[in-house]
């Protein structure tokens, strides 16, 4: 138990350097390559400075000629040593590597132009910059855009250094036109380097994806992706020993920095919220752990079914008895959560599934406790002006910046109920701000009017109570709603035989919720 607590604490607090380095899988070989490249460069630059110094002394050149070259080579060697030391810390590897290559290209260009001036004619053969640029994408596989910048600097290094010597130092051959053929090969090699960088970057991405998919997730082996969102992804997985199917949730590999830390904190909160919930109508957690990269993962039950949103889209308005049958099960899940002080805060059709469980059809599962909070814990505002939740099912009090409460979940469930029984969302607006204002100010249209046919009065009364603007006018929690649902004068729903309740597919628990509603006005303005 202490081990799991430690893992949870580690995932919740997060390493201090998250987001400051490249992806762990990619940074490791890049760091090794760049350290080797920098170390070799330091040796070459030191030997080069020693060789140039000996040559110039032998030829009787004055110290004033030798010192600049010696100083330049020493600076390059020191830069190489600094690169080797800094990338060992795993931070800003791509930028350090790119900067080092650009500095090296400019330094080589300065030395080579100096040699040309000394000889009085262009050098025979390719510039050393050509080899420098071609090796660059192989040793430091940076992003293509950064590679273009490095290649451009490398291609322009010789003309730039010559221009500096000619315009500022007054140094000239007297026939600069003869240097043009000497300037062309680095340009060609720069183009080759850019194309090589694109190819190597693609290979690296494919390798990272393959390594990520084959990474160890405790006792679970990943089989195939089920879904991806802005914040996370879900994979179908299998237990290595028991062959049990599961859905492994993990934070998206595309996130970095504060976004990843926030997603991982939410991830851990979901695990803590669901861990002690035993209702059969709440998605079950089998396992929680930390992968090889130090990021949390969660193995949850693999469900066969469709979300309520897909059910409404496929079948339109559902019979009132079937709606009550499904909502009643969701209320059971919320009743247990509310008894433990947990507020879901993201009740919506996409977070509920109509499943097949054994021989039982129309079995409701409540998913995605990623936004869950304990009553009185923190504010729902994760940042100034940002409200966590889904606009289609946003409780009025949340839209006005107030704290979430049990009645907030009841309002969300009322929106889901309304969607199922009418086949359409509570409010038709598509913009988040317009939806928030509608939840605060607009009275819901009667479900009977929306349908064009009468519904049982007690059912409609309870549904509209769930959608009351004032939390005090709604059922207080899941248990109270469940009690009132049991008192409705409706015959029990008998689920249809398998295959007749709608399409079935293998679906994991929902991808971590990543929808936020941003206030564009103050709470008082929205409530006006």
C-alpha positions in Angstrom: 0.0 0.0 0.0 2.9 2.4 0.8 4.3 1.7 -2.7 1.1 2.8 -4.4 0.9 5.8 -2.2 4.4 6.8 -3.2 3.5 6.4 -6.9 0.4 8.5 -6.5 2.4 11.2 -4.7 5.1 11.1 -7.4 2.5 11.4 -10.2 0.6 14.1 -8.4 3.5 16.4 -7.6 5.5 15.6 -10.8 9.2 16.0 -11.4 10.5 19.6 -11.4 11.9 19.3 -14.9 8.8 18.1 -16.7 8.3 19.9 -20.0 11.9 21.2 -20.1 13.3 18.3 -22.2 12.4 16.4 -25.3 10.4 13.3 -25.0 12.2 10.8 -22.8 12.3 8.1 -25.5 13.8 10.5 -28.0 16.0 12.6 -25.8 18.0 9.6 -24.5 19.7 8.6 -27.8 19.9 12.3 -28.9 21.7 13.1 -25.7 24.2 10.2 -26.2 24.8 11.3 -29.9 25.2 14.9 -29.1 27.6 14.3 -26.2 29.7 12.1 -28.4 29.5 14.7 -31.2 30.5 17.5 -28.8 33.3 15.4 -27.3 34.8 14.5 -30.6 34.4 18.2 -31.8 36.3 19.4 -28.7 39.2 17.1 -29.5 39.2 18.1 -33.2 39.1 21.8 -32.3 41.9 21.5 -29.8 44.1 19.5 -32.2 43.3 21.9 -35.0 44.3 24.9 -32.9 47.5 23.2 -31.9 48.3 22.3 -35.6 47.5 25.8 -36.8 49.7 27.3 -34.2 52.6 25.1 -35.0 52.2 25.8 -38.7 52.1 29.5 -38.3 55.1 29.5 -35.9 57.1 27.4 -38.4 56.2 29.9 -41.2 57.3 32.8 -39.1 53.9 34.5 -38.8 53.6 37.1 -36.0 51.8 36.3 -32.8 49.0 38.7 -33.8 48.1 36.3 -36.6 48.3 33.2 -34.4 46.4 34.4 -31.4 42.9 35.0 -33.0 42.9 31.5 -34.5 44.1 30.0 -31.2 41.4 31.9 -29.4 38.7 30.9 -31.8 39.5 27.2 -31.7 39.8 27.4 -27.9 36.3 29.0 -27.7 34.9 26.2 -29.9 36.5 23.5 -27.8 35.1 25.2 -24.6 31.7 25.4 -26.3 31.9 21.7 -27.2 32.7 20.8 -23.6 29.8 23.0 -22.4 27.4 21.3 -24.7 28.6 17.9 -23.6 28.0 18.9 -19.9 24.7 20.6 -20.4 22.9 18.0 -22.6 23.9 15.4 -20.0 21.3 17.1 -17.8 18.6 16.3 -20.5 17.4 19.9 -20.9 16.7 21.8 -24.2 18.7 19.1 -26.0 17.5 20.0 -29.5 18.2 23.8 -29.1 21.6 23.2 -27.6 22.6 20.9 -30.4 21.3 23.2 -33.1 23.1 26.2 -31.6 26.3 24.2 -31.4 26.1 23.2 -35.0 25.4 26.8 -36.1 28.3 28.1 -34.0 30.6 25.5 -35.4 29.6 26.3 -39.0 30.3 30.0 -38.5 33.7 29.2 -36.8 34.8 26.9 -39.6 33.7 29.5 -42.2 35.8 32.1 -40.4 38.9 29.9 -40.3 38.5 28.8 -43.9 38.1 32.3 -45.2 41.2 33.2 -43.3 43.1 30.4 -45.0 41.8 31.6 -48.4 43.1 35.0 -47.8 46.5 33.6 -46.8 46.7 31.4 -49.9 45.3 34.1 -52.2 43.0 31.6 -53.9 39.9 29.6 -53.1 40.4 26.2 -51.4 40.4 23.1 -53.5 37.7 20.6 -52.7 34.7 20.8 -50.4 34.4 23.0 -47.3 34.4 21.3 -44.0 31.0 22.9 -43.4 29.6 20.4 -46.0 30.5 17.4 -43.8 29.4 19.3 -40.7 25.9 19.9 -42.1 25.4 16.5 -43.5 26.3 14.8 -40.2 24.0 17.2 -38.3 20.6 15.6 -38.8 22.0 12.1 -38.1 23.6 13.0 -34.8 21.1 15.7 -33.6 17.6 14.7 -35.1 15.8 18.0 -34.5 12.4 19.1 -35.7 12.3 20.0 -39.4 11.7 23.7 -38.8 14.7 24.0 -36.6 16.7 22.0 -39.1 15.8 24.6 -41.8 17.2 27.4 -39.6 20.5 25.5 -38.9 20.9 24.6 -42.6 20.3 28.3 -43.6 23.0 29.5 -41.2 25.4 26.8 -42.4 24.8 27.6 -46.0 25.3 31.3 -45.5 28.3 31.0 -43.2 31.0 31.3 -45.9 29.5 34.3 -47.7 28.7 36.0 -44.3 32.2 35.6 -42.9 33.7 36.8 -46.2 31.4 39.8 -46.2 32.5 40.6 -42.7 36.2 40.4 -43.6 35.7 42.4 -46.7 33.4 45.2 -45.4 34.7 45.6 -41.8 38.3 44.4 -41.9 39.1 45.5 -45.5 40.5 42.1 -46.4 40.1 41.1 -50.1 41.4 38.8 -52.7 40.8 41.3 -55.5 38.7 38.7 -57.4 35.8 37.7 -55.2 33.9 36.4 -58.2 36.1 33.3 -58.1 34.8 32.4 -54.7 31.2 31.8 -55.9 31.8 28.1 -56.9 33.3 27.6 -53.5 30.2 28.9 -51.8 27.8 26.6 -53.7 28.6 23.1 -52.1 27.5 24.2 -48.6 24.2 25.4 -50.0 23.7 22.0 -51.7 24.7 20.2 -48.5 22.3 22.4 -46.5 19.4 21.3 -48.7 20.5 17.6 -48.2 20.6 18.2 -44.4 17.0 19.6 -44.4 15.7 16.6 -46.4 17.7 14.3 -44.1 16.3 15.9 -41.0 12.8 15.4 -42.2 13.4 11.7 -42.9 15.2 11.1 -39.6 12.6 13.0 -37.7 9.9 10.8 -39.2 11.8 7.7 -38.3 12.2 8.9 -34.8 8.5 9.7 -34.4 7.7 6.2 -35.7 10.2 4.7 -33.3 8.9 6.7 -30.4 5.4 5.6 -31.1 6.4 1.9 -31.4 8.5 2.1 -28.2 5.6 3.8 -26.4 3.1 1.2 -27.5 5.4 -1.6 -26.5 6.3 0.0 -23.2 5.7 -1.9 -20.0 2.4 -1.1 -18.2 2.7 -3.3 -15.2 1.1 -6.6 -16.0 -0.7 -5.2 -19.0 0.2 -5.6 -22.7 -1.2 -3.0 -25.0 -3.1 -4.3 -28.0 -4.7 -1.5 -30.0 -5.8 2.1 -29.6 -9.4 2.8 -28.8 -9.5 6.5 -28.8 -7.5 9.7 -28.4 -8.3 13.2 -27.2 -6.5 16.4 -26.5 -5.5 15.3 -23.0 -5.3 11.5 -23.1 -5.6 8.2 -24.9 -7.2 4.8 -24.3 -5.8 1.4 -25.4 -7.3 -2.0 -25.3 -5.0 -4.1 -23.3 -4.6 -7.7 -22.0 -3.3 -9.0 -18.7 -0.1 -11.0 -19.4 -1.0 -13.9 -17.2 -4.8 -14.0 -16.8 -5.6 -12.8 -20.4 -8.2 -10.4 -18.9 -9.2 -7.6 -21.2 -8.9 -4.1 -19.9 -8.8 -0.5 -21.1 -5.5 1.2 -20.3 -5.7 5.0 -20.0 -2.7 7.2 -20.2 -1.9 10.9 -20.6 -1.4 12.0 -24.2 2.3 11.9 -25.3 1.8 15.2 -27.2 1.4 17.1 -23.9 4.3 18.8 -22.2 5.1 21.2 -19.4 2.2 22.5 -17.3 -0.4 20.9 -19.6 1.0 17.5 -18.9 1.4 18.1 -15.1 -2.2 19.3 -15.0 -3.4 16.2 -16.9 -1.5 13.9 -14.7 -2.9 15.5 -11.5 -6.4 15.1 -12.9 -5.5 11.5 -13.8 -4.4 10.7 -10.3 -7.6 12.4 -9.0 -9.7 10.1 -11.1 -7.9 7.0 -9.8 -8.3 8.2 -6.2 -12.0 9.0 -6.8 -12.9 5.7 -8.4 -10.7 3.4 -6.2 -13.3 3.1 -3.4 -16.5 3.1 -5.5 -18.1 -0.3 -5.7 -21.3 0.4 -7.6 -21.7 -1.9 -10.6 -22.8 1.1 -12.5 -19.4 2.9 -12.0 -16.5 2.0 -14.3 -14.1 -0.2 -12.3 -10.4 0.3 -11.9 -8.2 -2.8 -12.0 -4.8 -1.3 -11.6 -2.8 1.9 -11.3 0.9 2.4 -11.8 3.8 4.4 -13.2 5.3 3.5 -16.6 8.9 3.4 -17.6 8.9 7.2 -18.4 7.6 8.1 -15.0 4.0 8.8 -16.1 0.9 7.3 -14.6 -1.4 4.8 -16.3 -4.7 3.2 -15.2 -6.2 -0.1 -16.2 -10.0 -0.1 -16.2 -12.7 -2.5 -17.2 -13.2 -3.0 -20.9 -16.8 -2.3 -21.8 -18.9 -3.5 -24.7 -21.4 -0.8 -25.6 -22.1 2.7 -26.9 -22.2 6.1 -25.2 -25.6 7.7 -24.4 -24.7 10.3 -27.1 -24.3 7.6 -29.7 -27.4 5.9 -28.5 -29.5 9.1 -28.9 -28.0 9.8 -32.3 -28.7 6.2 -33.5 -32.2 5.8 -32.2 -33.6 9.3 -31.5 -36.0 9.8 -28.7 -36.1 6.7 -26.4 -39.2 5.4 -24.7 -39.8 7.0 -21.3 -39.5 3.7 -19.5 -36.2 3.0 -21.1 -34.9 6.5 -20.2 -35.9 6.0 -16.5 -34.3 2.5 -16.5 -31.0 4.0 -17.7 -31.1 7.2 -15.6 -32.0 5.2 -12.5 -28.8 3.2 -12.9 -26.7 6.3 -13.3 -28.4 7.7 -10.2 -27.2 4.6 -8.3 -23.6 5.3 -9.3 -23.9 9.0 -8.2 -25.7 8.0 -5.0 -22.6 6.0 -3.9 -20.2 8.7 -5.0 -22.2 11.4 -3.2 -22.3 9.3 0.0 -18.4 9.3 -0.1 -18.4 13.1 -0.7 -17.4 12.8 -4.4 -18.8 15.2 -7.0 -18.4 13.9 -10.6 -18.5 17.4 -12.2 -18.6 16.2 -15.8 -21.9 14.3 -16.2 -22.7 14.3 -19.9 -24.0 11.7 -22.6 -20.4 11.0 -23.7 -19.5 9.9 -20.1 -22.2 7.3 -19.8 -22.4 4.0 -21.6 -25.2 1.6 -22.5 -23.5 -1.8 -22.2 -23.9 -5.5 -22.3 -22.8 -7.0 -19.0 -23.0 -10.8 -19.2 -26.6 -11.6 -20.2 -27.9 -8.2 -19.1 -28.6 -5.5 -21.7 -29.1 -1.8 -21.2 -26.6 -1.8 -18.4 -25.5 1.8 -17.6 -21.9 2.6 -16.7 -20.8 6.1 -15.5 -17.3 6.9 -16.8 -14.5 9.5 -16.5 -14.1 10.8 -13.0 -11.2 12.9 -14.3 -12.8 16.2 -13.0 -14.1 14.7 -9.8 -13.6 16.5 -6.5 -14.5 15.9 -2.9 -17.1 18.2 -1.5 -15.4 21.4 -0.3 -12.1 20.6 -2.0 -10.6 23.4 -4.1 -12.5 25.5 -6.6 -13.6 24.2 -9.9 -11.6 27.1 -11.4 -8.3 25.6 -12.4 -7.1 29.0 -13.7 -8.6 32.5 -13.7 -11.6 32.6 -16.0 -11.6 28.9 -16.8 -14.5 26.6 -15.7 -14.0 22.8 -16.0 -17.0 21.0 -17.5 -18.9 20.5 -20.7 -21.0 23.4 -22.1 -24.0 21.2 -23.1 -24.5 20.0 -19.5 -23.1 23.0 -17.6 -25.0 23.6 -14.3 -26.0 27.3 -13.9 -24.1 27.7 -10.6 -20.8 26.5 -12.3 -21.4 28.8 -15.2 -21.6 31.7 -12.7 -18.3 30.7 -11.1 -19.7 29.1 -7.9 -18.5 25.9 -6.3 -19.7 22.5 -7.5 -22.0 20.6 -5.3 -24.0 17.3 -5.4 -26.9 19.1 -7.1 -24.5 20.1 -9.9 -24.3 16.4 -10.9 -28.1 16.1 -10.7 -28.4 19.0 -13.2 -25.9 17.3 -15.5 -27.9 14.0 -15.3 -31.1 16.0 -16.0 -29.5 17.3 -19.2 -28.6 13.7 -20.2 -32.1 12.5 -19.4 -33.6 15.3 -21.5 -31.3 14.4 -24.4 -32.4 10.7 -24.3 -36.1 11.3 -24.0 -36.2 14.0 -26.7 -33.4 12.9 -28.9 -31.8 16.4 -28.8 -29.7 18.5 -26.4 -31.4 20.7 -23.8 -30.3 23.9 -25.6 -29.5 24.1 -29.3 -26.8 26.7 -29.1 -23.4 25.6 -30.4 -21.1 28.3 -28.9 -19.8 27.7 -25.4 -20.6 31.2 -24.2 -24.2 31.1 -25.6 -24.7 27.7 -24.0 -23.5 29.0 -20.6 -25.9 31.9 -20.8 -28.8 29.6 -21.8 -28.1 27.4 -18.8 -28.2 30.5 -16.5 -31.1 32.4 -18.0 -33.3 30.3 -20.3 -36.1 28.1 -19.0 -36.0 24.6 -20.5 -38.6 23.8 -23.1 -41.1 21.2 -21.9 -40.1 17.7 -23.1 -43.7 17.1 -24.2 -43.6 20.2 -26.3 -40.2 19.3 -27.8 -41.5 15.8 -28.6 -45.0 16.9 -29.8 -46.7 14.3 -27.6 -47.6 14.1 -23.9 -45.3 12.4 -21.4 -46.3 11.2 -17.9 -46.8 14.3 -15.7 -44.8 13.0 -12.8 -41.9 12.1 -15.0 -41.9 15.5 -16.7 -42.2 17.2 -13.3 -39.2 15.3 -11.9 -37.1 15.9 -15.1 -37.7 19.7 -14.9 -36.9 19.7 -11.2 -33.5 18.2 -12.1 -33.0 21.1 -14.5 -34.0 23.9 -12.0 -31.8 26.9 -12.0 -31.5 27.0 -8.2 -29.6 24.0 -6.8 -31.9 23.9 -3.7 -34.9 23.2 -6.0 -33.3 20.0 -7.4 -33.0 16.6 -5.7 -30.2 17.0 -3.2 -28.1 14.1 -4.4 -28.1 10.8 -6.2 -29.9 8.9 -3.4 -32.7 11.4 -3.3 -33.1 11.3 -7.1 -33.1 7.5 -7.0 -35.9 7.5 -4.4 -38.0 9.9 -6.5 -37.4 7.8 -9.7 -38.7 4.7 -7.9 -41.9 6.6 -7.1 -42.7 7.3 -10.8 -45.9 5.6 -12.1 -44.2 3.9 -15.0 -44.1 0.2 -15.9 -40.7 -1.4 -15.6 -38.6 -1.5 -18.7 -37.8 -4.9 -20.2 -34.6 -4.7 -22.2 -34.8 -6.0 -25.7 -32.9 -9.1 -26.8 -29.2 -8.6 -27.6 -28.6 -6.7 -30.8 -31.9 -4.8 -30.8 -30.9 -2.0 -28.3 -28.5 -0.4 -30.7 -25.0 -1.0 -32.1 -22.4 -2.6 -29.9 -18.7 -2.1 -30.0 -15.7 -2.5 -27.6 -15.1 0.8 -25.8 -12.9 1.7 -22.9 -13.8 4.3 -20.4 -13.9 7.8 -21.9 -10.7 9.6 -22.9 -9.8 12.0 -20.1 -12.1 15.0 -20.3 -10.4 18.0 -21.8 -13.3 20.4 -22.4 -13.3 23.8 -20.7 -15.6 26.7 -20.8 -13.9 30.1 -20.7 -15.8 32.9 -19.1 -16.0 36.0 -21.3 -17.9 37.9 -18.7 -18.0 38.1 -14.9 -20.4 35.9 -13.0 -22.7 38.9 -12.3 -22.8 39.8 -16.0 -23.7 36.2 -16.9 -26.4 36.0 -14.3 -28.0 39.3 -15.4 
